Amino acid sequence: MLCAGLLVTVAVGLGACGEKEKKSGQALASVNGEEITVLQLNEEMQRAGVQSEQQESARKQLLQSLVDRQLLMNEAAKDKVDRDPKVVQSIERAKALIVAQAYMQKRIGTPAKPTPAEVADYFDKHPEFFVRRKQIDMKELVIASNDMNDALKAAMDAAKSLDEVAAWLDAHKIKFGRTQLARSTADLPPELSSKLLAMPKGQLFIIREGQRSLLISIADIRDNPVTLEQATGQIEQFLFNKKNKEAADAELARLRAAAKIEYLDKTIAPGKGAAPAAAAAPAAAPAASASGSNEANERGVAGLK
C-alpha cells in the first residue's frame, strides 16, 4: 500500500500525457495553452507537507515545478512517448495500484489506535526485544565480491583480528573500505540474533551481497534494555500496522472466496490452499520477522549497512 501511495504522483503525471482533460480551478499559469490551476498547486502543497512558515516560498517553487512538468508532458505528447507500450503498461499498473489502494482504504478504514493495555501486553510478552535487548557492535571490511577467493578465506581462518585481514588485503593490493555499525537484537530476525549472540568477541565471518562482500568481526555484545515508556511509540506503530494488515488480508480472503479464479498457466499457479505472500515487516516494528532461510539471514546482516 505504501508503494501504491508513492505512485500517485507518477500516475497523475503520466496519465495526463495520454488524455487531455478539462482542468477545474482558477488558472495560475498557462504553458503553451495548457493551464495550471490552484487545485493542482494545492495538491502539490499537500503532498509535500509544507509547513505554514514555508508556504510562500514553497508555492513559488512548486508552481515552477508544475510548469516544468507541463513542458515535459507537452514534449512527450509531441514525441508520442505516451503511446510507447512500456509507458502505457506502467501507467495502467500505477492506476491499478491506486484504485486498489483507494478501495481497500474505503473498505477497511483506519484501525483503532492500540490501547495502553495492548502495548503493555506486547512489551511483557517480548522481553527479548526490550528488557533483555542486547546491542551488537561490529566492524567491517568491504571488498568487491570478485576479490573473494580461497586464499582470502584461508587468511581469515588464520587471522586473529580484522586488522590482520586488512594487512593481508593491503599486502595483496586488494582495495577495501572500513565501516563500524551497531544493531540491537530487536532490529534483527530472532534466528540471526541467536547466531550472532553465540559468537565470541573477535569472531570473523563473511557476508556476500551481490557485487560486494562484507568481512565482519564482532567487536562487543552488551546489554541495551529499553523501558515500556521508551518503547511505547514503536510498539503502537507496530500494532497499528499489524491490525491494518490483518484487516487487508481478511478482505482479500473474502474476495478470493467469492471469485472464480482460474490459472491458465499451471506452472506458476499457487498450490492449493496457498496463503498470500507475507508483507514485509513494518519499518517501525520493534522486531523484524523471523526467517528460516540462510539467504534471509545473510540479507539481515548485509542490510545493516
Order of alpha helices (4+ residues) and beta strands (2+ residues): alpha-alpha-beta-beta-alpha-alpha-alpha-alpha-beta-alpha-alpha-beta-alpha-beta-beta-alpha-alpha
